[in-house]
Amino acid sequence: MNKISSTSLIGGAVVVAMAVGLYLGVAKRGLPPEGLGMGLWRKIKRKKKPLRVYMDGCFDMMHYGHCNALRQARAVGDQLVVGVVSDAEIIANKGPPVTPMHERMIMVKAVKWVDEVISDAPYAITEDFMKKLFDEYKMDYIIHGDDPCVLPDGTDAYAVAKKAGRFKQIKRTEGISSTDIVGRMLLCVRERSVSDSHNHSSLQRQFSHGHSQKFEDGGSGSRSGTRVSHFLPTSRRIVQFSNGKGPGPNAHIVYIDGAFDLFHAGHVEILRVARELGDFLLVGTHNDQTISAKRGTHRPIMNLHERSLSVLACRYVDEVIIGAPWEVSKDMITTFNISLVVHGTVAESSDFQKEKDNPYDVPISMGIFKVLESPLDITTTTIIKRIVANHKAYQKRNEKKVASEKRYYDNKTYVSSD
């Protein structure tokens, strides 16, 4: 009986092997295997081909709204290719960018939902560029948010893609835009110039809670295009941005903390270096009150949840402690099984080791603290100084944007998201 079963098993395996060989041989020639119609065979072949989608943008002062758009775009297909608009195109269509091309490329490449990046993309989708996307890059669809993207001549930047039937729309992330962030900084500049006795801490609380009295009253804030965020954090959004898995039992866990305000290329690069030192990168984002106490009452520009989402979107980050303590304690090291605590050479303040209460005293005493050479000499102050130095140009840029922003919010309708 066993002998017969063995013979049958061997014979069956030979038949299967022959069938697979025949199937593969026919498939290589582009013909359907016997018994399959050409229509069904084409459907099977289409299923095997990854769905490639394209999304472009300026990604100036990249924030969690950009990241959420890329997350939604990636969910539409299997591979996401992102076009980063050139400096020259941004200047021609919107005004001067705050962050130059090479910094914007670093930011986009670091987003965990991005598979490929195209530099110097055009601001508008032209017939020639669309043909290049479909023929050379094998794109299936072009994606943009539900907010209008209008060229200086008043035409739709995505009209060509829509006409071709290759356009898909995603939901815009509420309460954030680069215009909004620039506006927050311009508001700080104006408030300081109005009166040194102004209660600056109340302004910071307005940022954190998404209110601007001047904007809401139709005052100078609205006229200059300064609109403070109406960001509404939800647990679902945090879950969408999270990796959803913890470290392995023997993982070498690296910890780095900071404000990560106006999340920029300097942040991304130090996180990349830190991640290379272990198996799991744990990042601590300090709360708004702590940053205000350490950096001044006009900080942070972005509130805790906004900053945490930007950090979570970075491909080098595995987990984030939202509202991490200023001091790294023994209990914290034990709780999270931290193997190494690191800090970059470029930071808002590098005098922490000279302070009476060094926040890294415990990891230093344990021999698990390391100072890392920062790849880029960029801080949040660097970004703010760029705005302040050219505030007239950026105010003019914001004034151009405020009308379209207001129209979007006035005429906004519900758009479902994933």
C-alpha positions in Angstrom: 0.0 0.0 0.0 2.8 2.4 1.0 4.7 1.5 -2.2 1.6 2.4 -4.4 1.1 5.7 -2.5 4.8 6.6 -3.0 4.6 5.7 -6.7 1.4 7.8 -7.1 3.0 10.7 -5.2 6.1 10.7 -7.4 4.1 10.4 -10.6 1.9 13.3 -9.4 4.9 15.4 -8.7 6.3 14.7 -12.2 3.0 15.7 -13.8 2.8 19.0 -11.7 6.4 19.8 -12.6 5.7 19.2 -16.3 2.6 21.4 -16.1 4.5 24.2 -14.3 7.3 24.0 -16.9 4.7 24.2 -19.8 2.9 27.1 -18.0 6.2 29.0 -17.6 7.3 28.3 -21.1 4.1 29.5 -22.6 3.9 32.5 -20.3 7.4 33.6 -21.4 6.1 33.8 -25.0 3.2 36.0 -23.8 0.6 33.4 -24.6 -2.0 32.1 -22.1 -1.6 28.6 -20.8 -4.0 26.0 -22.2 -7.5 26.4 -20.8 -7.1 30.1 -20.1 -8.7 32.7 -22.4 -6.7 35.7 -23.5 -9.0 38.1 -21.6 -8.5 36.2 -18.3 -4.8 35.9 -18.9 -4.4 39.6 -19.4 -6.2 40.3 -16.2 -3.8 37.9 -14.3 -0.9 39.7 -15.9 -2.2 43.1 -14.9 -2.6 41.9 -11.3 1.1 40.9 -11.3 2.2 44.4 -12.4 2.5 46.8 -9.5 0.2 49.8 -9.6 2.4 52.8 -9.8 1.2 56.2 -8.8 2.7 59.7 -9.1 2.3 62.7 -6.8 4.2 65.9 -7.0 4.6 69.0 -4.9 6.9 71.7 -3.7 7.2 70.1 -0.2 8.6 73.4 1.1 8.9 73.4 4.9 7.7 69.8 4.8 5.1 69.0 7.5 2.8 66.2 8.6 0.2 67.4 6.0 2.6 66.6 3.2 3.3 63.3 4.8 -0.3 62.4 5.2 -0.9 63.2 1.5 1.9 60.9 0.6 0.5 58.2 2.9 -2.9 58.4 1.2 -1.3 58.4 -2.3 0.7 55.3 -1.5 -2.5 53.6 -0.4 -4.0 54.1 -3.8 -1.2 51.9 -5.5 1.7 49.6 -4.8 4.5 52.0 -5.6 4.6 55.8 -5.0 6.9 58.0 -7.1 7.1 61.6 -5.9 8.1 64.6 -8.0 9.8 67.5 -6.2 9.3 70.8 -8.0 12.4 72.8 -8.8 13.3 76.1 -7.0 12.9 78.0 -10.3 9.4 76.6 -10.9 8.3 77.5 -7.3 9.6 81.1 -7.6 7.7 81.5 -10.9 4.5 80.1 -9.6 4.4 80.8 -5.8 7.3 82.9 -4.7 10.6 82.1 -3.1 10.9 78.7 -1.3 12.1 78.6 2.3 14.0 75.4 1.9 16.2 74.8 -1.2 15.9 71.8 -3.5 18.6 69.6 -1.9 16.9 70.0 1.5 13.5 69.2 0.1 14.9 66.1 -1.6 16.3 64.8 1.7 12.9 65.4 3.4 10.8 63.6 0.7 13.2 60.6 0.4 12.9 60.2 4.2 9.1 59.7 4.2 8.4 56.1 4.8 5.6 55.8 2.2 7.8 57.0 -0.7 9.4 54.5 -3.1 11.1 56.7 -5.7 11.8 60.5 -6.1 12.1 62.6 -9.2 13.9 65.9 -8.8 13.2 69.1 -10.7 9.6 68.2 -11.5 7.5 70.8 -13.3 4.9 72.7 -11.3 2.2 71.9 -13.8 1.5 68.5 -15.6 2.1 69.2 -19.3 1.4 66.8 -22.2 5.1 66.0 -22.6 5.7 65.4 -18.9 2.6 63.2 -18.6 3.8 61.2 -21.6 7.2 60.8 -19.9 5.5 59.6 -16.7 3.4 57.0 -18.5 6.1 55.8 -20.9 9.3 56.1 -19.0 8.3 55.8 -15.4 5.3 53.4 -16.1 2.9 55.5 -14.0 -0.7 54.4 -13.9 -2.2 57.4 -12.1 -1.4 61.0 -11.1 -2.7 62.1 -7.7 -3.4 65.4 -5.9 -5.4 66.6 -3.0 -8.9 67.9 -3.2 -7.7 71.5 -2.8 -7.3 73.4 -6.1 -3.9 73.9 -7.6 -4.2 76.9 -9.9 -1.5 78.3 -12.1 -0.7 82.1 -12.4 -2.9 82.2 -15.5 -5.9 80.8 -13.6 -5.8 77.3 -15.2 -5.8 74.0 -13.4 -2.3 72.5 -13.0 -3.8 69.0 -13.4 -6.2 69.7 -16.2 -4.2 67.5 -18.7 -4.1 64.5 -16.3 -7.9 64.9 -15.6 -8.7 65.0 -19.3 -6.7 61.8 -19.9 -8.7 60.0 -17.2 -5.5 59.2 -15.3 -6.1 61.5 -12.3 -7.2 60.4 -8.7 -8.0 62.7 -5.8 -7.2 62.3 -2.2 -8.3 64.3 0.9 -6.4 67.3 1.9 -5.1 67.2 5.5 -6.9 69.8 7.5 -5.4 72.6 9.6 -1.9 72.7 8.1 0.0 74.2 5.1 3.4 75.7 4.4 1.6 79.0 4.1 0.1 78.5 7.6 3.5 77.8 9.1 5.2 80.8 7.5 2.2 82.8 8.7 2.8 81.7 12.3 6.4 82.9 12.1 5.4 86.2 10.5 2.8 86.6 13.3 5.6 86.2 15.8 7.6 88.9 14.1 4.7 91.3 14.0 3.7 90.7 17.6 7.3 91.4 18.8 7.4 94.6 16.8 4.0 95.8 18.1 4.9 95.6 21.8 7.7 94.1 23.9 5.2 93.9 26.8 2.8 91.7 24.8 2.0 88.4 26.6 4.0 86.2 24.2 3.1 83.0 26.1 -0.6 83.5 25.2 0.5 83.6 21.5 2.2 80.2 21.9 -0.9 78.8 23.5 -2.9 80.1 20.5 -0.5 78.1 18.2 -0.9 75.0 20.3 -4.7 75.2 20.5 -5.3 76.3 16.9 -6.6 79.8 17.4 -5.6 83.3 16.2 -7.7 86.1 17.5 -6.6 88.4 14.7 -7.5 85.9 12.0 -10.8 85.1 13.6 -11.7 88.7 14.0 -10.7 89.5 10.5 -7.9 91.7 11.7 -4.3 92.1 10.4 -3.7 88.4 10.7 -6.2 87.6 8.0 -5.2 90.4 5.7 -1.6 89.3 5.6 -2.4 85.7 5.0 -1.5 84.5 8.5 -3.8 81.7 9.4 -3.1 79.8 12.6 -3.6 76.0 12.5 -6.9 74.4 13.3 -5.3 71.1 13.7 -7.5 68.5 15.4 -5.4 65.5 16.6 -7.0 62.1 16.5 -5.9 58.7 17.8 -6.6 57.3 14.3 -4.1 59.6 12.7 -1.4 58.6 15.1 -2.1 54.9 14.4 -2.0 55.6 10.6 1.5 57.1 11.0 2.8 54.5 13.5 4.8 51.4 12.5 2.7 49.2 14.7 5.5 47.0 15.9 7.9 47.1 18.8 11.6 46.1 19.1 12.7 42.5 19.1 13.7 40.8 22.4 17.5 41.4 21.8 17.2 44.7 19.9 19.8 47.4 20.4 17.6 50.3 21.1 18.9 53.8 20.4 17.2 56.9 22.0 17.3 60.5 20.8 15.2 63.3 22.0 14.4 66.9 21.1 11.8 69.4 20.1 11.9 68.6 16.4 10.1 71.9 15.7 9.6 72.8 12.0 10.9 69.3 11.2 13.7 69.9 8.7 16.6 68.2 6.8 18.9 68.6 9.8 16.5 66.5 11.9 16.2 63.9 9.2 19.9 63.4 8.8 20.7 63.1 12.5 17.9 60.5 12.8 19.4 58.6 9.9 22.8 58.5 11.6 21.2 57.5 15.0 19.2 54.7 13.4 22.4 53.2 11.9 23.8 52.6 15.4 21.1 50.1 16.4 18.2 47.9 15.5 15.4 50.2 16.8 15.3 54.0 17.0 13.2 55.5 19.8 12.6 59.2 19.6 11.4 61.5 22.4 9.5 64.7 21.5 9.3 67.2 24.3 6.0 68.9 25.2 5.2 72.5 24.4 5.6 73.8 27.9 9.1 72.3 28.3 10.2 73.9 25.0 8.7 77.3 25.9 10.6 77.2 29.2 13.9 76.2 27.5 13.7 78.0 24.1 11.5 81.1 24.8 7.9 81.8 24.9 7.5 82.0 21.1 8.5 78.4 20.8 7.5 75.9 19.6 6.0 77.0 16.3 4.4 73.6 15.8 2.5 71.9 18.7 3.4 68.6 20.3 1.1 66.4 18.1 2.1 68.2 14.9 5.8 67.6 15.7 5.2 64.0 16.7 3.4 63.1 13.5 6.3 64.6 11.4 8.8 62.5 13.3 6.6 59.3 13.0 6.5 59.8 9.2 10.3 59.5 9.0 11.5 56.1 7.7 14.4 56.0 10.2 12.1 56.3 13.2 10.6 53.2 14.8 8.7 54.6 17.8 8.0 58.0 19.4 7.5 59.0 23.0 5.0 61.9 22.8 5.8 64.4 25.5 9.1 62.8 26.6 10.6 64.0 29.8 13.5 66.6 29.6 15.8 64.4 31.7 16.6 60.8 30.7 16.2 58.9 34.0 17.3 55.4 35.0 13.6 54.3 35.2 13.1 55.5 31.6 16.1 53.6 30.4 15.0 50.4 32.1 11.3 50.8 31.0 12.2 51.1 27.3 15.3 48.9 27.5 17.5 51.7 26.0 21.0 50.6 24.9 22.3 53.9 23.8 21.3 57.6 24.2 22.6 60.0 21.6 22.6 63.7 20.8 23.8 65.7 17.8 26.6 68.3 17.7 24.3 70.7 15.9 21.3 71.7 18.1 19.5 74.8 19.5 21.7 74.5 22.5 24.8 72.5 22.8 25.6 73.6 26.4 23.7 70.9 28.1 26.8 69.3 29.4 27.7 72.5 31.2 24.4 72.9 32.8 23.9 72.2 36.5 21.2 69.7 35.8 22.5 67.9 32.7 19.5 66.0 31.3 21.9 63.2 30.2 23.7 62.8 33.6 22.3 59.3 34.1 23.1 57.8 30.6 26.6 59.5 30.9 27.2 57.8 34.3 26.1 54.5 32.8 28.5 54.8 29.9 25.7 54.7 27.3 25.7 58.3 26.0 27.3 59.3 22.7 27.5 62.7 20.9 27.0 62.3 17.1 28.5 64.5 14.5 25.5 66.2 12.8 25.6 65.8 9.0 23.9 69.2 8.4 24.3 72.6 10.1 20.6 73.4 10.2 18.4 74.1 13.2 14.9 75.4 13.7 16.4 78.8 14.3 18.0 78.6 10.9 14.6 78.1 9.3 13.1 81.0 11.3 16.0 83.3 10.3 15.4 82.6 6.6 11.8 83.7 7.1 12.7 86.8 9.1 15.5 87.8 6.7 13.0 87.8 3.8 9.8 88.4 5.6 8.5 91.0 3.1 8.9 88.5 0.2 7.2 85.7 2.3 4.4 88.1 3.4 3.7 88.9 -0.2 3.7 85.2 -1.0 1.2 84.5 1.8 -1.0 87.3 0.6 -1.2 85.6 -2.8 -2.2 82.4 -1.1 -4.7 83.6 1.5 -7.6 84.1 -1.0 -7.4 80.6 -2.4 -7.0 79.2 1.2 -10.1 81.1 2.3 -12.1 79.9 -0.8 -11.1 76.3 0.0 -12.3 76.5 3.6 -15.5 78.4 2.6 -16.5 75.9 -0.1 -15.1 72.8 1.5 -17.1 69.6 1.2 -16.6 66.2 2.8 -14.1 63.9 1.1 -13.6 60.5 2.5 -10.1 59.2 3.3 -8.7 55.7 4.0 
